Amino acid sequence: MSPTPSAHTDVPVPASEANESIRRFVRARRGLAWSAEDMAEYAVLLEIWTVAVRAEVTEVVEAA
């Protein structure tokens, strides 16, 4: 899997996969100062995770 799932697909990645991407990203930078590029990448990862969580919540609500 790529470090950054695509935020521009119609089908979001599972929230657990997006969360794991965030964890790997943060672990890889443990103890280091984050560059502006790192912060931008992190923001993208958070956006992907947010889309994934919203999609999963919507599925649960619609199934109820």
C-alpha positions in Angstrom: 0.0 0.0 0.0 1.2 3.5 -0.7 1.9 5.7 2.3 -0.9 8.1 1.2 -4.2 6.6 0.0 -5.8 8.6 -2.8 -8.1 11.2 -1.5 -9.6 11.7 -5.0 -11.4 8.5 -5.5 -15.2 8.0 -5.3 -14.7 5.1 -2.8 -12.9 6.0 0.4 -10.4 3.7 1.9 -11.5 1.9 5.1 -11.0 4.1 8.2 -8.7 1.5 9.7 -6.4 1.7 6.6 -6.4 5.4 6.7 -5.6 5.4 10.4 -2.7 2.9 9.8 -1.3 5.3 7.2 -1.3 8.1 9.8 0.3 5.9 12.4 3.1 4.9 9.9 3.6 8.5 8.9 3.9 9.7 12.5 6.2 6.8 13.6 8.5 7.5 10.6 9.0 11.1 11.9 9.2 10.3 15.6 11.7 12.7 17.3 12.1 14.8 14.2 11.0 18.4 13.5 8.2 18.3 10.8 8.8 20.3 7.6 6.0 22.2 5.9 5.8 19.3 3.4 5.4 16.9 6.3 2.6 19.0 7.8 0.9 19.2 4.4 1.1 15.4 3.9 -0.3 14.9 7.4 -3.2 17.2 6.6 -4.0 15.1 3.5 -3.9 11.9 5.6 -6.3 13.5 8.1 -8.6 14.5 5.3 -8.6 10.9 3.9 -9.3 9.5 7.4 -12.2 12.0 7.9 -13.8 11.0 4.6 -13.4 7.3 5.5 -14.9 7.7 8.9 -17.9 9.8 7.6 -18.5 7.1 4.9 -18.5 4.4 7.5 -20.9 6.3 9.8 -23.2 7.0 6.9 -23.3 3.3 6.1 -24.2 2.5 9.7 -26.9 5.2 9.8 -28.4 4.1 6.5 -28.4 0.5 7.5 -30.3 1.3 10.7 
